[in-house]
């Protein structure tokens, strides 16, 4: 069960770390009562010795008991390189909340928490990971490491996204260009985990589709967590009164009654996102529609399934 912690309790990266660890611990405990029983999220302290490797790390005591060669696994060793990519453009600050909390999230705060949760799980698995945040340019791009100091540094960057007063500016999106850059600069055969609403002021999504295709060029495994507020952005559930809708990226405004446009809007947005899903399946990219009001299990289960398939 996910903890009921208000954002006011999260005053330092240490608090964010505690929160992420609690979510992971609760999830792992829940695995034992689910269809995933027996699915390991912990790594052994040993790995099979491969002929030609140095013999200095062979566990000879284990060899004496099993007659098999295993090398001791040390913390700096890693099995996976994972890049966490968080869209920090203006549209991710929907819904606009003056003081977001753990129980009252918008898309950017949900994505920050979700990335922290995966960082906790990656560290537990002794995998190397990095963080990239972007809008129309790359804002942060860390090195890929697996040590504790690196983990805390990433938590400190994610924490900046939890305070909209500090992090929000009017920032457009350039998803296609950023994904092309990530495809070119990420270490080959990495896992790339993207948190984005994939909303961009463009009528032509072909550039985005080509960028998604590029991600597979170097044999990366990709999970796109398509982050939405389902009730508001997909189902368009608003009271039938006059609203002023504001584009968060270009600040254009329109006043309408939701009932006048709901049918057309719902059909259009579902068609748009269905095209996105179709292209992702075509390029063998896992796409998961993530509703910010439905917790973090929808993040952890697809990640673990992808990781299991990766090896």
C-alpha positions in Angstrom: 0.0 0.0 0.0 1.3 3.4 -0.9 2.0 5.7 2.1 -0.3 8.7 2.8 2.4 11.4 3.0 1.8 15.1 2.3 4.3 17.0 0.3 4.9 19.2 3.4 6.6 16.2 4.9 9.1 16.0 2.0 11.6 18.7 3.0 14.8 17.2 1.7 16.0 14.6 -0.7 16.3 12.2 2.3 12.5 12.5 2.8 12.0 11.8 -0.9 14.3 8.8 -0.6 12.3 7.5 2.4 9.0 7.9 0.5 10.3 6.1 -2.6 11.7 3.3 -0.5 8.4 2.9 1.4 6.5 2.6 -1.9 9.0 0.0 -3.2 8.9 -2.0 0.0 5.1 -2.0 0.0 5.0 -3.1 -3.6 7.5 -5.9 -3.1 5.5 -7.2 -0.1 2.4 -7.1 -2.2 4.1 -9.2 -4.9 4.0 -12.2 -2.6 0.2 -12.0 -2.5 -0.2 -11.5 -6.2 0.2 -13.4 -9.5 3.8 -12.2 -9.5 4.6 -14.4 -6.5 8.1 -15.7 -7.0 9.2 -12.9 -9.3 12.5 -11.8 -7.9 13.2 -8.1 -7.6 16.5 -8.8 -5.7 19.7 -9.9 -7.2 21.9 -12.6 -5.9 25.3 -11.5 -4.5 26.9 -13.8 -7.0 26.9 -14.2 -10.8 28.0 -17.1 -13.0 31.7 -17.0 -13.8 32.4 -16.6 -17.5 35.5 -18.3 -19.0 38.2 -15.7 -19.7 37.3 -13.4 -16.8 39.7 -12.6 -14.0 39.6 -15.3 -11.3 40.2 -12.9 -8.5 36.5 -12.6 -7.6 35.6 -16.3 -7.7 34.0 -17.5 -4.6 36.0 -20.6 -3.9 34.0 -21.6 -0.8 30.9 -21.7 -2.9 32.7 -23.7 -5.5 33.6 -26.2 -2.9 30.0 -26.7 -2.0 28.4 -26.6 -5.4 31.2 -27.5 -7.8 30.2 -24.5 -9.9 32.1 -21.3 -10.5 30.5 -18.0 -9.3 32.0 -14.5 -9.1 31.2 -12.3 -6.2 29.1 -9.3 -7.3 30.2 -5.9 -5.9 28.1 -2.8 -5.6 29.8 -1.0 -8.5 28.9 -3.9 -10.8 25.7 -3.4 -12.8 23.4 -5.5 -14.9 21.4 -2.8 -16.6 21.9 0.8 -17.7 18.6 2.8 -17.4 17.9 6.4 -18.3 15.0 8.0 -16.6 13.6 10.8 -18.9 11.1 13.3 -17.4 9.2 15.8 -19.6 9.3 19.1 -17.7 7.4 21.3 -20.2 4.5 23.5 -19.3 1.8 21.1 -20.2 3.1 18.7 -17.5 2.0 21.2 -14.9 -1.7 20.3 -15.5 -3.8 20.4 -13.5 -2.6 23.7 -12.1 -2.4 23.2 -8.4 -1.0 25.9 -6.0 0.3 23.4 -3.5 0.5 19.9 -5.0 0.7 17.1 -2.4 1.2 13.4 -2.5 -2.6 13.0 -2.5 -3.2 15.8 -5.0 -0.9 15.4 -7.9 -0.4 17.1 -11.2 1.5 15.4 -14.1 4.9 16.7 -13.2 4.8 15.9 -9.5 3.5 12.4 -10.3 6.3 11.9 -12.8 8.9 13.1 -10.2 7.7 10.7 -7.6 7.5 7.9 -10.1 11.1 8.5 -11.3 12.2 8.5 -7.6 10.4 5.2 -7.0 12.2 3.6 -10.0 15.5 5.0 -8.9 15.0 3.3 -5.5 14.2 0.0 -7.3 17.2 0.4 -9.7 19.5 1.0 -6.8 18.2 -2.0 -4.9 18.9 -4.1 -8.0 22.4 -2.6 -8.3 21.6 -1.2 -11.8 23.2 2.0 -13.1 20.8 4.8 -13.9 20.7 8.4 -15.0 18.2 11.3 -15.1 17.3 13.5 -18.0 14.7 16.3 -17.7 13.6 18.3 -20.8 11.2 20.8 -22.3 12.2 22.2 -25.7 15.8 21.6 -24.6 17.6 19.2 -22.3 17.6 20.8 -18.8 19.5 18.2 -16.8 21.4 15.1 -17.9 23.3 13.2 -15.3 26.0 10.5 -15.7 24.9 6.9 -15.4 26.0 5.4 -12.1 24.8 3.0 -9.4 26.3 4.4 -6.2 24.5 6.0 -3.3 25.9 9.5 -3.8 24.6 9.5 -7.4 21.2 8.3 -6.2 20.9 11.1 -3.7 21.9 13.6 -6.4 19.1 12.4 -8.6 16.7 12.7 -5.7 17.8 16.3 -5.2 17.1 17.1 -8.9 13.7 15.4 -8.8 12.8 17.4 -5.6 13.1 20.6 -7.6 10.2 19.4 -9.7 8.0 19.1 -6.6 7.8 22.8 -6.0 6.0 24.5 -8.9 6.9 28.0 -7.6 10.6 27.2 -8.2 10.4 25.0 -11.3 7.6 26.3 -13.4 8.2 28.6 -16.3 6.4 28.9 -19.7 8.3 26.2 -21.6 7.2 24.7 -24.9 7.8 21.0 -25.8 10.1 19.6 -28.4 9.6 15.9 -27.9 10.9 14.8 -31.3 14.2 16.7 -31.1 14.9 15.5 -27.5 14.1 11.9 -28.3 16.5 12.0 -31.3 19.2 13.4 -29.0 18.6 10.7 -26.3 18.8 8.0 -29.0 22.1 9.3 -30.2 23.8 9.9 -26.8 22.5 7.0 -24.6 24.8 4.0 -24.2 23.8 1.2 -26.6 21.4 -1.4 -25.3 20.1 0.7 -22.5 16.7 0.8 -21.0 15.0 4.2 -21.6 12.0 5.0 -19.4 10.1 8.1 -20.5 7.5 10.1 -18.5 5.6 12.5 -20.8 2.1 13.5 -21.8 3.4 13.6 -25.4 1.5 16.8 -26.0 3.1 19.2 -28.5 1.7 22.1 -30.4 2.0 20.4 -33.8 -0.5 19.0 -36.3 2.1 16.6 -37.6 3.1 13.8 -35.3 5.3 12.1 -37.9 8.4 13.8 -36.5 7.6 12.3 -33.0 7.0 8.9 -34.6 10.3 9.0 -36.3 12.0 10.0 -33.1 10.4 7.0 -31.3 11.7 4.8 -34.1 15.2 6.2 -33.7 15.1 5.1 -30.0 15.2 1.5 -31.2 18.2 2.2 -33.6 20.8 1.2 -31.0 18.7 -1.7 -29.7 17.4 0.2 -26.6 14.5 -1.2 -24.7 12.0 1.6 -24.2 9.0 2.2 -21.9 6.9 5.3 -22.6 4.8 6.1 -19.6 2.1 8.3 -21.2 1.2 10.5 -18.2 -2.3 11.9 -18.2 -5.1 13.1 -16.0 -7.6 10.7 -17.5 -10.8 12.3 -16.2 -9.9 15.8 -17.4 -7.7 15.2 -20.5 -9.1 12.1 -22.0 -12.7 11.8 -20.8 -13.2 15.7 -20.6 -15.2 15.4 -17.4 -16.2 19.0 -16.5 -19.3 20.5 -15.1 -21.5 22.1 -17.7 -20.7 25.7 -16.9 -18.6 28.4 -18.6 -14.8 27.6 -18.3 -11.8 29.5 -19.4 -9.2 27.1 -20.8 -5.6 28.3 -21.1 -2.9 26.7 -23.1 0.0 26.3 -20.6 2.6 26.5 -23.3 1.5 29.5 -25.4 -1.0 31.0 -22.9 -3.8 31.2 -25.6 -7.2 31.4 -23.9 -10.7 30.2 -24.9 -14.0 30.5 -23.0 -16.5 27.6 -23.7 -19.1 25.4 -22.2 -17.6 21.9 -22.1 -20.8 20.2 -23.4 -20.4 22.1 -26.7 -17.1 20.5 -27.6 -16.9 17.3 -25.5 -17.9 14.8 -28.2 -15.5 16.3 -30.8 -12.7 16.7 -28.3 -13.0 13.1 -26.9 -13.0 11.6 -30.4 -10.0 13.7 -31.5 -7.8 13.0 -28.5 -8.5 9.3 -28.5 -7.7 9.1 -32.2 -4.5 11.0 -31.6 -3.4 8.8 -28.8 -4.5 5.6 -30.6 -2.1 6.6 -33.4 0.7 7.0 -30.8 0.0 3.5 -29.4 -0.1 2.0 -32.8 3.3 3.5 -33.8 4.8 2.4 -30.5 3.6 -1.2 -31.0 5.0 -1.0 -34.6 8.4 0.0 -33.2 8.3 -2.5 -30.3 8.1 0.3 -27.7 6.1 -0.5 -24.6 3.6 2.3 -24.1 1.6 2.5 -20.8 -1.2 5.0 -20.3 -0.7 6.3 -16.8 -3.5 8.0 -14.9 -2.0 10.3 -12.3 -4.8 9.4 -9.9 -4.2 5.7 -9.9 -1.0 5.2 -7.9 2.5 3.8 -8.7 1.7 0.1 -9.2 0.9 1.1 -12.8 4.6 2.2 -13.1 6.3 -0.7 -11.2 4.6 -3.7 -12.8 5.3 -2.7 -16.5 8.9 -1.9 -15.5 9.5 -5.2 -13.9 7.9 -7.1 -16.8 10.2 -5.2 -19.2 13.2 -5.8 -17.1 12.5 -9.5 -16.9 12.2 -9.6 -20.7 15.4 -7.7 -21.0 17.7 -10.5 -19.8 
